[in-house]
Amino acid sequence: MTSAPGIEGIVLRYGGFYGPGTSIEPGGEQLELVRKRRFRVVGGGGGVWSFTHVAAAAAAAVAAVEAGAPGVYDIVDDEPARLSEWLPEPARAAGAKQPMNVPRRLGRLLAGEFIAMASTEIRGASNAKVKKELGWTPLPPPGPRASRGPSAGEPHDSPLPLADDGTGVHARLRGSRPASPAAATPPESRAAGLDGGGDRPLARIREAP
């Protein structure tokens, strides 16, 4: 897409979403899995995860549309964290027991290869490019757990207005109303904590000379 004729292609690659309306918040699907100890640390939990607050994600989309050069940008927080480090935090905040640790082979049988891979092999992304080229900065991580990923129920001060029903920040920014980030994410991805993250292509029509 970034080299397609007639458009200026921009791809935003988000980390796992957290914040209002996401499934790691109170009442959300992921947090319920954590409460029930069904969100497990597989194979030692050495996979390194990157996260993105939904308000910061919206700010990045606006910056990219207004001033971004064609290319790929990773929209993630400053400090990726291993699954074994961050997953206990929402459990602790929710008053739940700590997540179970299971061997990779058992984790693959229980939840599939994708989750086993996400738990053990993925590596965090860098936001250096989007900071330098678009002047974007992530929101400060919540509370004292700055290097441990999202914690359930700990709010941020949002720099952008969120949709009243928590379905996503783009509703106010673009006059449209998208589905919830969790609704657009396959169930197996949501169970692995990838709440609405991934690639989001944008495009501008290139004006004729």
Buried (B, 14 or more C-beta within 10 A) or exposed (E): BBEEEEBBBBBBBBBBBBBBBBBBBEEBBBBBBBBEEBBBBBBBBBBBBBBBBBBBBBBBBBBBBEEBEBBBBBBBBBBBBBBBBBBBBBBBBBEBEEBEEBEBEEBBEEBBEBBBBBBBEBEBBEBEBBBEBBEBBBBEBBBEBEEBBBBBBBEBEBEBEBBEEBBBBBBBBEEEEBEBBBEBBEEBBBBBBBBBBBEBBBBBEEEEE
